Amino acid sequence: MSKQLAEVETLFLHEARSDYTVVANRGGSRVLRGRLELKETSAGPRPGKFRVIRDGEDHPRSPDEFVDLARAASRIRISEQTSPERRERLREMLDGYQLEAMTVRTCRRCANDGRYGPITADTAIEHNGEHVCRDCARRELDRELSYKGEFTGAAEERLEELLYDSKDLDRIVNLLSGGLDPDLTKYDEVSATVDDVSPVRTDELDLHPDLATHVRGRFEELLPVQGLSVRNGLLEGDDQLVVSATATGKTLVGELAGIDRALNGDGKLLFLVPLVALANQKHEDFEDRYGDLLDVSIRVGSSRIADDGNRFDPNADVIVGTYEGIDHALRTGKDLGDVGTVVIDEVHTLKEGERGHRLDGLISRLKHYSEQRQESHEGYDGTQFVYLSATVGNPEWLAERLRATLIEFEERPVPIERHVTFADGREKAEIADKLVKREFDTKSSKGYRGQTIIFTNSRRRCHEISRKLRYDSAPYHAGLDYGRRKTVERMFGNQDLSAVVTTAALAAGVDFPASQVIFDTLAMGIEWLSVQEFSQMLGRAGRPDYHDRGRVYLLVEPDAVYHNSMDRTEDEVAFTLLKGEMEDVATHYDETAAVEETLANVVVAGKKAKRLNDRMIGDVPTKHAVGKLLEWKFIDGFSPTPLGRAICRHFLAPDEAFRILDAVRKGTDPYDLVADLELYDDEE
């Protein structure tokens, strides 16, 4: 006991059933726990029985030892939760030994467990109708988290921060069950920003008269990013990389350059996008706007089906195409005529796996086409390249590699709230339904209902979620036919739908004026989103002509993965994305990518293929790639063999080509061969 006496800083007394709990603390740690009973004497209340609790058992001690313990303590505290009558008895007992005590607010749970847990207005946390200390609240939160799955450190830190800020454990538990308390789900707000750019009036633009009339009928002034582009040489034919947030008007930059040159007879406009759905929408937009002035066509080739040229007129003044569609035209030697302007939309695609190196090669091949055209057609001045992106982590480097002037504009037209809530896969559709209903029931100051884009990771899940939404909604993905997609786009534009549920198709820019974006998952297919993809997708929330603000909700399932190749869980990925820095846009070449692009460059440019390789964004190991092409008999010298030409025109990787050749030699039925290829792609 003598050692314990020396160690006591605080002696804490709390009412129990028929006695008092005694706790002696030093440095925040308990050094003794006991029970005290009082007895009445002629001098007033005095210690009657004193027991020390050790290893779960009571050890009787002399009542005088309690008195020694109290005298050794630096301070004595009585719990405020002790009833006034019994608190007064303790004070009378202590007064008899000339000892003073202060009444303090404490945590009842700590006291019941034999701990001293003082709480204040700043530290008390409400739970089940009472106030508990932070430690008890955190222990209860840990129990709740264990029911929901394994949380990563970042998610736990977020929840602990919310717990201490809200001082209400019940609200946090509700959040873990899919509650939509906006004060708790809100992670941050990306403020609206306005760059101080002096306006450019449309009546000041030096445009072809027909285009000038059209543009002035739509706007009196250009949007800031458009004005910056014009002031920096857009209409003088300078190549530009335009980086600006979604809905800031980048598309018109390409239109001003391309349509003007086409009307002036300086070459056609190629407007290139990564996805068929986006190409269809852009084609319709151009047809509506300029169809009375120019011939508009579309080129959306596919790698493994016959090219029937449907709707594609290579002599058209404006050709909207997918990257692959135009690349296929180059690989098969089609004459595109004089190309005055090439607009590459979503140029950040350069950093993506398979699509990235193909876009890198396409840009180089288009530049080669323009150079060859200049050499053989007098009066043709070559091609202006305009690259568009909402999100680039290294814009200066990319602009330098593309040999383009950087036009960077950081204005965000409306603020965006970003929210995080936790839910398992079964709860997510129900939460999405509540969010969609709440948003659609709200009108902006501009008179528009709130509408939602829900991103998920599979076509099947698109239909599953859409069926569970109470208000009218529709799935939207590449598996739907063109007519159905156009119907969905029209209904959404007319505000007949509260939501669309989609995969990656909308991330690339199909124009749905949504006020809210919901992430049902943070995966696309079997891979986690990158910061760039995430930023691009959330940027679709909130349009300045329709909404006062955008809202983004991440529905996060703790401990969730969507494929065994994923090395992080969804809650871990969520906070990485919210805090992450934009990835650099760069194209990386493995052997397969290098061989594919070198073969395509040989098919298009022959002996000049090395020059095409050298000016690509990524570093292509040309010597190694040429060696492999010769070894595999895809080329003979710097000419493609019939096999190499066939592989090139169908965008086949070498391993795919070898599987097809092997199957043909074995006499495999063509239908079985196609099925095997598709199965292999799915497994990959």
ROVOBA-496960 format. One line per field, with one value per residue (C-alpha): x, y, z; residue in three letters; residue number from 1. Coordinates in steps of 0.25 Angstrom, whole numbers. Layout:
N
c1 = [X/...]
c2 = [Y/...]
c3 = [Z/...]
res = [ALA/...]
n = [NUM/...]
REM end
This chain:
684
c1 = [0/12/16/2/1/13/7/-7/-9/-25/-34/-48/-61/-74/-87/-89/-101/-99/-85/-75/-65/-51/-41/-27/-20/-6/-2/-16/-14/-21/-12/-23/-38/-47/-60/-63/-75/-78/-83/-90/-82/-85/-75/-82/-80/-66/-60/-67/-61/-51/-47/-37/-41/-30/-31/-46/-46/-49/-37/-42/-33/-34/-43/-31/-23/-34/-31/-16/-19/-28/-18/-7/-15/-12/-26/-40/-51/-66/-74/-85/-94/-94/-107/-107/-110/-99/-89/-92/-89/-75/-72/-76/-66/-55/-57/-55/-41/-39/-39/-45/-52/-57/-69/-67/-75/-70/-73/-83/-78/-64/-68/-76/-63/-55/-48/-47/-53/-55/-63/-65/-75/-64/-61/-74/-81/-95/-100/-113/-118/-105/-92/-79/-65/-57/-50/-63/-69/-57/-59/-73/-70/-60/-70/-80/-68/-66/-80/-78/-65/-50/-48/-35/-27/-32/-47/-45/-38/-50/-60/-53/-52/-67/-69/-61/-67/-82/-81/-92/-89/-103/-101/-89/-95/-107/-96/-90/-104/-106/-111/-111/-108/-102/-94/-87/-86/-80/-65/-62/-67/-59/-62/-67/-55/-55/-43/-42/-42/-47/-58/-57/-69/-73/-76/-61/-57/-51/-59/-65/-78/-87/-80/-80/-95/-97/-88/-94/-108/-104/-95/-91/-78/-69/-67/-54/-46/-51/-46/-32/-31/-35/-25/-14/-15/-26/-31/-17/-16/-7/-7/-13/-15/-27/-29/-41/-52/-65/-75/-66/-68/-56/-63/-66/-51/-50/-62/-57/-44/-50/-63/-56/-45/-55/-64/-52/-48/-35/-38/-48/-50/-47/-54/-49/-54/-51/-65/-76/-86/-79/-77/-91/-95/-85/-89/-103/-99/-91/-102/-112/-103/-95/-103/-108/-94/-86/-86/-85/-81/-77/-67/-67/-60/-58/-46/-52/-64/-65/-64/-77/-75/-89/-92/-77/-74/-58/-61/-70/-66/-67/-64/-67/-60/-55/-40/-41/-50/-40/-28/-34/-36/-21/-17/-25/-20/-33/-32/-38/-35/-29/-30/-30/-33/-32/-39/-35/-45/-41/-27/-23/-27/-12/-9/-19/-14/-18/-25/-13/-3/-13/-16/-1/1/-11/-7/7/0/-9/3/10/-3/-3/12/10/-2/5/16/7/-4/0/-8/-11/-5/-6/-13/-16/-17/-26/-25/-36/-36/-43/-32/-17/-7/5/-1/13/20/9/8/23/22/10/17/5/2/-4/-17/-20/-33/-36/-50/-61/-74/-82/-77/-78/-80/-73/-80/-76/-85/-82/-91/-90/-94/-109/-111/-105/-117/-126/-117/-116/-131/-133/-122/-128/-142/-137/-130/-141/-151/-142/-142/-131/-132/-132/-144/-138/-140/-128/-124/-114/-103/-100/-87/-85/-76/-84/-95/-103/-102/-107/-120/-121/-120/-129/-140/-139/-141/-155/-155/-153/-139/-131/-118/-109/-96/-89/-98/-110/-113/-112/-127/-129/-117/-123/-136/-130/-122/-134/-143/-132/-131/-146/-145/-154/-143/-138/-126/-117/-109/-96/-83/-71/-78/-82/-69/-63/-73/-87/-95/-105/-107/-107/-107/-103/-93/-93/-82/-88/-74/-61/-57/-59/-59/-48/-39/-40/-42/-30/-31/-32/-44/-50/-49/-54/-66/-70/-68/-81/-89/-94/-96/-96/-108/-116/-111/-107/-97/-93/-93/-85/-87/-77/-85/-73/-73/-63/-53/-59/-52/-58/-47/-36/-25/-29/-19/-27/-41/-52/-51/-36/-38/-48/-39/-28/-37/-42/-28/-20/-13/-16/-7/2/-2/8/8/16/21/23/27/13/9/23/21/6/9/22/15/4/14/21/8/5/18/28/43/38/32/44/41/27/32/41/31/21/18/24/38/36/48/48/60/54/40/46/54/41/33/44/45/30/30/20/29/39/49/40/28/17/15/1/0/5/-5/-16/-12/-11/-24/-31/-23/-18/-8/3/-2/-16/-10/-3/-15/-23/-12/-11/-26/-26/-15/-23/-36/-44/-58/-58/-70/-62/-50/-58/-64/-50/-45/-56/-54/-40/-43/-52/-42/-32]
c2 = [0/9/9/12/24/30/29/35/48/48/40/39/35/31/25/10/3/2/7/16/13/17/20/25/30/35/41/37/22/15/10/5/1/-1/0/9/7/18/17/27/31/42/50/48/39/31/20/7/-4/-2/-13/-13/-20/-28/-38/-38/-41/-32/-31/-25/-14/-5/7/15/11/19/31/30/28/41/49/44/49/62/64/58/58/53/50/59/47/43/47/60/53/43/53/62/49/48/63/62/49/57/69/61/59/73/68/76/70/76/71/68/63/49/38/28/16/19/20/7/0/6/17/32/38/53/60/75/82/81/66/60/51/48/33/27/39/41/47/38/41/41/27/21/27/22/8/7/13/1/-9/-3/-3/-18/-21/-13/-19/-16/-1/5/16/27/23/21/35/41/35/39/53/53/47/58/69/65/60/50/35/32/41/33/20/25/29/15/9/18/31/43/54/64/71/58/52/65/63/77/87/90/105/112/120/131/135/150/149/161/157/155/159/150/162/165/151/150/138/133/141/129/124/138/139/126/129/143/137/128/137/152/148/136/129/131/119/122/136/132/122/132/143/132/129/119/126/128/113/111/97/97/89/94/89/94/88/81/91/102/102/95/89/102/105/93/97/112/107/95/100/114/107/97/109/116/104/102/87/79/77/64/64/51/45/32/26/22/28/41/41/39/51/60/56/60/73/77/72/81/93/93/83/94/100/87/72/65/50/40/29/19/7/-6/-14/-28/-26/-23/-8/-5/10/12/27/30/40/42/54/61/75/70/56/53/40/31/30/16/19/30/21/10/19/23/8/4/15/23/37/47/59/72/72/86/84/72/73/62/62/55/55/51/37/36/31/19/5/0/12/21/16/15/30/34/26/32/46/43/37/48/58/49/49/64/65/56/64/77/71/66/76/91/101/92/99/87/83/91/81/85/76/77/72/75/69/68/66/71/81/88/76/70/83/83/68/71/84/92/105/102/109/106/111/107/114/105/110/105/100/85/78/65/55/41/31/16/5/-10/-14/-17/-3/5/4/9/20/24/24/34/43/43/46/57/63/62/68/81/92/101/116/115/106/92/80/73/61/50/42/29/22/8/-3/-13/-12/-22/-13/-2/-9/-14/0/6/-4/0/15/20/31/29/26/18/10/16/8/3/-9/-1/1/15/18/14/23/35/33/33/45/52/49/53/66/68/65/53/45/47/39/31/19/17/11/19/24/37/39/43/55/51/63/61/73/66/74/61/50/37/27/13/8/14/3/3/-12/-18/-6/5/19/28/42/47/38/42/57/56/48/57/69/65/70/84/92/108/110/100/98/106/96/81/70/57/45/34/21/14/-1/-4/-15/-17/-21/-25/-34/-42/-34/-21/-18/-8/-7/3/11/12/17/27/36/34/39/51/55/51/59/58/48/52/49/40/28/16/5/-9/-19/-22/-7/-3/-14/-10/4/2/-8/2/13/4/1/16/22/11/15/28/19/22/37/35/27/38/49/41/45/32/26/15/5/5/-4/-15/-14/-15/-27/-34/-30/-36/-48/-51/-48/-36/-28/-30/-19/-7/-12/-20/-34/-38/-44/-31/-23/-32/-31/-16/-13/-21/-15/-29/-30/-40/-51/-50/-51/-64/-70/-67/-73/-85/-88/-86/-96/-106/-104/-98/-94/-79/-77/-85/-76/-63/-69/-73/-59/-52/-62/-59/-44/-45/-53/-43]
c3 = [0/3/-12/-16/-7/-13/-27/-24/-32/-32/-23/-30/-22/-29/-24/-26/-21/-6/-6/-13/-24/-21/-32/-30/-42/-46/-60/-65/-61/-50/-39/-30/-30/-18/-11/1/11/21/35/44/57/67/60/46/34/35/27/31/21/11/0/-11/-24/-30/-41/-40/-25/-12/-2/11/17/29/27/32/19/11/20/17/2/3/10/0/-12/-18/-21/-18/-28/-26/-38/-41/-44/-29/-23/-15/-2/-3/-9/4/13/5/8/23/24/17/25/38/33/28/13/2/-10/-23/-31/-45/-57/-61/-70/-63/-72/-67/-53/-54/-59/-48/-57/-54/-67/-65/-76/-80/-90/-100/-98/-94/-105/-105/-106/-103/-95/-87/-88/-88/-90/-102/-99/-96/-109/-117/-111/-115/-129/-130/-127/-137/-148/-145/-149/-162/-167/-166/-168/-172/-164/-173/-171/-156/-155/-163/-154/-141/-146/-148/-135/-127/-136/-135/-120/-124/-125/-129/-141/-145/-143/-152/-163/-162/-165/-178/-171/-179/-169/-178/-167/-165/-179/-185/-186/-193/-203/-215/-217/-229/-235/-245/-252/-256/-271/-279/-288/-303/-311/-322/-331/-330/-336/-350/-354/-367/-369/-367/-355/-349/-351/-344/-332/-330/-330/-318/-310/-308/-301/-301/-288/-282/-286/-301/-300/-295/-306/-317/-311/-311/-326/-328/-340/-346/-347/-334/-328/-314/-302/-295/-280/-273/-264/-269/-274/-276/-291/-297/-309/-315/-316/-325/-333/-335/-341/-349/-354/-358/-366/-373/-377/-383/-391/-383/-380/-372/-357/-350/-336/-329/-316/-309/-308/-318/-309/-309/-324/-327/-318/-324/-338/-335/-329/-341/-350/-343/-342/-356/-364/-373/-375/-376/-379/-366/-365/-354/-353/-342/-347/-339/-338/-341/-350/-365/-368/-376/-376/-371/-370/-372/-384/-385/-393/-383/-377/-363/-358/-344/-340/-330/-328/-334/-345/-351/-348/-356/-367/-367/-365/-377/-386/-388/-394/-384/-393/-387/-372/-367/-352/-343/-329/-319/-308/-295/-298/-284/-290/-294/-280/-281/-283/-296/-302/-298/-307/-318/-317/-316/-329/-336/-333/-339/-351/-353/-353/-363/-372/-371/-375/-387/-391/-391/-400/-410/-410/-414/-406/-394/-381/-372/-360/-347/-335/-323/-311/-300/-286/-272/-264/-266/-255/-263/-274/-276/-280/-288/-296/-299/-304/-313/-318/-314/-307/-293/-290/-275/-268/-254/-252/-247/-250/-238/-224/-222/-209/-207/-198/-192/-186/-182/-187/-191/-205/-201/-195/-206/-216/-204/-201/-215/-216/-205/-211/-225/-219/-210/-222/-232/-222/-221/-232/-234/-234/-249/-249/-252/-244/-238/-247/-243/-251/-243/-247/-245/-250/-258/-268/-260/-248/-256/-258/-244/-238/-248/-245/-230/-231/-229/-238/-253/-257/-268/-270/-280/-285/-297/-298/-301/-316/-322/-322/-307/-303/-311/-304/-291/-294/-299/-287/-277/-285/-284/-269/-271/-263/-249/-252/-261/-256/-264/-266/-271/-284/-277/-271/-284/-286/-291/-288/-277/-269/-255/-242/-234/-236/-228/-228/-225/-226/-227/-238/-253/-257/-248/-246/-236/-242/-243/-237/-252/-255/-242/-244/-258/-253/-241/-250/-257/-244/-246/-258/-258/-267/-259/-244/-232/-228/-230/-220/-221/-212/-210/-205/-199/-194/-184/-187/-201/-213/-227/-232/-225/-233/-224/-214/-206/-201/-205/-192/-194/-208/-205/-196/-206/-217/-209/-204/-216/-226/-241/-248/-259/-273/-280/-289/-285/-294/-291/-303/-307/-308/-315/-326/-328/-331/-338/-348/-350/-353/-363/-370/-371/-373/-377/-375/-368/-356/-347/-349/-345/-333/-329/-327/-319/-305/-299/-301/-311/-312/-327/-329/-321/-327/-341/-337/-332/-344/-353/-345/-345/-360/-358/-367/-378/-377/-375/-382/-375/-379/-383/-369/-362/-370/-366/-351/-352/-358/-347/-336/-331/-321/-324/-314/-320/-334/-330/-323/-336/-345/-336/-336/-352/-353/-345/-353/-341/-345/-347/-337/-327/-329/-327/-314/-309/-312/-305/-293/-292/-293/-281/-273/-276]
res = [MET/SER/LYS/GLN/LEU/ALA/GLU/VAL/GLU/THR/LEU/PHE/LEU/HIS/GLU/ALA/ARG/SER/ASP/TYR/THR/VAL/VAL/ALA/ASN/ARG/GLY/GLY/SER/ARG/VAL/LEU/ARG/GLY/ARG/LEU/GLU/LEU/LYS/GLU/THR/SER/ALA/GLY/PRO/ARG/PRO/GLY/LYS/PHE/ARG/VAL/ILE/ARG/ASP/GLY/GLU/ASP/HIS/PRO/ARG/SER/PRO/ASP/GLU/PHE/VAL/ASP/LEU/ALA/ARG/ALA/ALA/SER/ARG/ILE/ARG/ILE/SER/GLU/GLN/THR/SER/PRO/GLU/ARG/ARG/GLU/ARG/LEU/ARG/GLU/MET/LEU/ASP/GLY/TYR/GLN/LEU/GLU/ALA/MET/THR/VAL/ARG/THR/CYS/ARG/ARG/CYS/ALA/ASN/ASP/GLY/ARG/TYR/GLY/PRO/ILE/THR/ALA/ASP/THR/ALA/ILE/GLU/HIS/ASN/GLY/GLU/HIS/VAL/CYS/ARG/ASP/CYS/ALA/ARG/ARG/GLU/LEU/ASP/ARG/GLU/LEU/SER/TYR/LYS/GLY/GLU/PHE/THR/GLY/ALA/ALA/GLU/GLU/ARG/LEU/GLU/GLU/LEU/LEU/TYR/ASP/SER/LYS/ASP/LEU/ASP/ARG/ILE/VAL/ASN/LEU/LEU/SER/GLY/GLY/LEU/ASP/PRO/ASP/LEU/THR/LYS/TYR/ASP/GLU/VAL/SER/ALA/THR/VAL/ASP/ASP/VAL/SER/PRO/VAL/ARG/THR/ASP/GLU/LEU/ASP/LEU/HIS/PRO/ASP/LEU/ALA/THR/HIS/VAL/ARG/GLY/ARG/PHE/GLU/GLU/LEU/LEU/PRO/VAL/GLN/GLY/LEU/SER/VAL/ARG/ASN/GLY/LEU/LEU/GLU/GLY/ASP/ASP/GLN/LEU/VAL/VAL/SER/ALA/THR/ALA/THR/GLY/LYS/THR/LEU/VAL/GLY/GLU/LEU/ALA/GLY/ILE/ASP/ARG/ALA/LEU/ASN/GLY/ASP/GLY/LYS/LEU/LEU/PHE/LEU/VAL/PRO/LEU/VAL/ALA/LEU/ALA/ASN/GLN/LYS/HIS/GLU/ASP/PHE/GLU/ASP/ARG/TYR/GLY/ASP/LEU/LEU/ASP/VAL/SER/ILE/ARG/VAL/GLY/SER/SER/ARG/ILE/ALA/ASP/ASP/GLY/ASN/ARG/PHE/ASP/PRO/ASN/ALA/ASP/VAL/ILE/VAL/GLY/THR/TYR/GLU/GLY/ILE/ASP/HIS/ALA/LEU/ARG/THR/GLY/LYS/ASP/LEU/GLY/ASP/VAL/GLY/THR/VAL/VAL/ILE/ASP/GLU/VAL/HIS/THR/LEU/LYS/GLU/GLY/GLU/ARG/GLY/HIS/ARG/LEU/ASP/GLY/LEU/ILE/SER/ARG/LEU/LYS/HIS/TYR/SER/GLU/GLN/ARG/GLN/GLU/SER/HIS/GLU/GLY/TYR/ASP/GLY/THR/GLN/PHE/VAL/TYR/LEU/SER/ALA/THR/VAL/GLY/ASN/PRO/GLU/TRP/LEU/ALA/GLU/ARG/LEU/ARG/ALA/THR/LEU/ILE/GLU/PHE/GLU/GLU/ARG/PRO/VAL/PRO/ILE/GLU/ARG/HIS/VAL/THR/PHE/ALA/ASP/GLY/ARG/GLU/LYS/ALA/GLU/ILE/ALA/ASP/LYS/LEU/VAL/LYS/ARG/GLU/PHE/ASP/THR/LYS/SER/SER/LYS/GLY/TYR/ARG/GLY/GLN/THR/ILE/ILE/PHE/THR/ASN/SER/ARG/ARG/ARG/CYS/HIS/GLU/ILE/SER/ARG/LYS/LEU/ARG/TYR/ASP/SER/ALA/PRO/TYR/HIS/ALA/GLY/LEU/ASP/TYR/GLY/ARG/ARG/LYS/THR/VAL/GLU/ARG/MET/PHE/GLY/ASN/GLN/ASP/LEU/SER/ALA/VAL/VAL/THR/THR/ALA/ALA/LEU/ALA/ALA/GLY/VAL/ASP/PHE/PRO/ALA/SER/GLN/VAL/ILE/PHE/ASP/THR/LEU/ALA/MET/GLY/ILE/GLU/TRP/LEU/SER/VAL/GLN/GLU/PHE/SER/GLN/MET/LEU/GLY/ARG/ALA/GLY/ARG/PRO/ASP/TYR/HIS/ASP/ARG/GLY/ARG/VAL/TYR/LEU/LEU/VAL/GLU/PRO/ASP/ALA/VAL/TYR/HIS/ASN/SER/MET/ASP/ARG/THR/GLU/ASP/GLU/VAL/ALA/PHE/THR/LEU/LEU/LYS/GLY/GLU/MET/GLU/ASP/VAL/ALA/THR/HIS/TYR/ASP/GLU/THR/ALA/ALA/VAL/GLU/GLU/THR/LEU/ALA/ASN/VAL/VAL/VAL/ALA/GLY/LYS/LYS/ALA/LYS/ARG/LEU/ASN/ASP/ARG/MET/ILE/GLY/ASP/VAL/PRO/THR/LYS/HIS/ALA/VAL/GLY/LYS/LEU/LEU/GLU/TRP/LYS/PHE/ILE/ASP/GLY/PHE/SER/PRO/THR/PRO/LEU/GLY/ARG/ALA/ILE/CYS/ARG/HIS/PHE/LEU/ALA/PRO/ASP/GLU/ALA/PHE/ARG/ILE/LEU/ASP/ALA/VAL/ARG/LYS/GLY/THR/ASP/PRO/TYR/ASP/LEU/VAL/ALA/ASP/LEU/GLU/LEU/TYR/ASP/ASP/GLU/GLU]
n = [1/2/3/4/5/6/7/8/9/10/11/12/13/14/15/16/17/18/19/20/21/22/23/24/25/26/27/28/29/30/31/32/33/34/35/36/37/38/39/40/41/42/43/44/45/46/47/48/49/50/51/52/53/54/55/56/57/58/59/60/61/62/63/64/65/66/67/68/69/70/71/72/73/74/75/76/77/78/79/80/81/82/83/84/85/86/87/88/89/90/91/92/93/94/95/96/97/98/99/100/101/102/103/104/105/106/107/108/109/110/111/112/113/114/115/116/117/118/119/120/121/122/123/124/125/126/127/128/129/130/131/132/133/134/135/136/137/138/139/140/141/142/143/144/145/146/147/148/149/150/151/152/153/154/155/156/157/158/159/160/161/162/163/164/165/166/167/168/169/170/171/172/173/174/175/176/177/178/179/180/181/182/183/184/185/186/187/188/189/190/191/192/193/194/195/196/197/198/199/200/201/202/203/204/205/206/207/208/209/210/211/212/213/214/215/216/217/218/219/220/221/222/223/224/225/226/227/228/229/230/231/232/233/234/235/236/237/238/239/240/241/242/243/244/245/246/247/248/249/250/251/252/253/254/255/256/257/258/259/260/261/262/263/264/265/266/267/268/269/270/271/272/273/274/275/276/277/278/279/280/281/282/283/284/285/286/287/288/289/290/291/292/293/294/295/296/297/298/299/300/301/302/303/304/305/306/307/308/309/310/311/312/313/314/315/316/317/318/319/320/321/322/323/324/325/326/327/328/329/330/331/332/333/334/335/336/337/338/339/340/341/342/343/344/345/346/347/348/349/350/351/352/353/354/355/356/357/358/359/360/361/362/363/364/365/366/367/368/369/370/371/372/373/374/375/376/377/378/379/380/381/382/383/384/385/386/387/388/389/390/391/392/393/394/395/396/397/398/399/400/401/402/403/404/405/406/407/408/409/410/411/412/413/414/415/416/417/418/419/420/421/422/423/424/425/426/427/428/429/430/431/432/433/434/435/436/437/438/439/440/441/442/443/444/445/446/447/448/449/450/451/452/453/454/455/456/457/458/459/460/461/462/463/464/465/466/467/468/469/470/471/472/473/474/475/476/477/478/479/480/481/482/483/484/485/486/487/488/489/490/491/492/493/494/495/496/497/498/499/500/501/502/503/504/505/506/507/508/509/510/511/512/513/514/515/516/517/518/519/520/521/522/523/524/525/526/527/528/529/530/531/532/533/534/535/536/537/538/539/540/541/542/543/544/545/546/547/548/549/550/551/552/553/554/555/556/557/558/559/560/561/562/563/564/565/566/567/568/569/570/571/572/573/574/575/576/577/578/579/580/581/582/583/584/585/586/587/588/589/590/591/592/593/594/595/596/597/598/599/600/601/602/603/604/605/606/607/608/609/610/611/612/613/614/615/616/617/618/619/620/621/622/623/624/625/626/627/628/629/630/631/632/633/634/635/636/637/638/639/640/641/642/643/644/645/646/647/648/649/650/651/652/653/654/655/656/657/658/659/660/661/662/663/664/665/666/667/668/669/670/671/672/673/674/675/676/677/678/679/680/681/682/683/684]
REM end
